[in-house]
């Protein structure tokens, strides 16, 4: 049997991240051959990966990286099975190494097939599955390119990227933080499919009407039942009808017609706000800005710099 030195064990450990005893046993099995020992550890990883293939890896680390000139970014999640592993320094370091490489690829498939220290990224994940004893996988991969890309990572749980029409570091960070915090699903109400909006409107009205039945039974104030939930539904005809209704209300209240022009804008603003709740929840540009809820994200961005606008965004999260 070949004599295995502590230096050889440490060299293998540095190369693979495996534990000291695993490295020693691999070297013994390989009779001191370094490359064969790596293969032994890799095969062990394959066996562990096969046994844990059906495990859920809902924990891990979300990482965002932006290239040197801030024109491209990537957000990935290196998934694992437990929070304990997800918070491990070596695991987070591996996630960052993978993200540094991922920024050079447009798809998850290309990334997984790329070289990582003499093996593919996919093979590295299998190897580390054997080392750590938990199923590892890239559970999310998003790439974004724009004239300027900003990023934000929330305690390695959520990673966000935002594309802007020109460089503005402060706005890039603020809007990426907004994306991470508020979880928009689309950029604008213009992206919604009409059938989705119609179905969502019907579902929301049904929920409110059911709530109102209980509130009525208890003698409490009923919730307002909205006619609409998105700006995509507020046609010029709908807005004109709402304005006429507001004028009729002012007339019924005995308000002098000469002051209507001062009151109507506020009433119409309230009408739009009450009837665009879907946009405010799911559309990034229509959400209230987290640092100043008096304005929405679109207004914040455009007021920060002439001509500045959001082009796209990406968000990844654990689970």
Secondary structure, DSSP 8 states (H G I E B T S, - for coil): -----HHHHHHHHHHH---HHHHHHHHHHTTT-HHHHHHHHHHHHHHHHHHTTT----EEEEEEEE-TTSSEEEEEEEEES-HHHHT-HHHHHHHHHHHHHHTT-SSHHHHHTSEETTEEHHHHHHHHHHHHSS--EEEEEEEEE-SEEEEEEETTTEEEEEEESS--HHHHHHHHHHHHHH--SBS-GGGS-HHHHHHHHHHHHHHHHHHHHHHHHTT-------S-SSGGG--HHHHHHHHHHHHHHHHHTT--GGGHHHHHHHHHHHHHHHT-HHHHHHBGGGSEETTEEEEEHHHHHHHHSTT--EEEEEEEE--
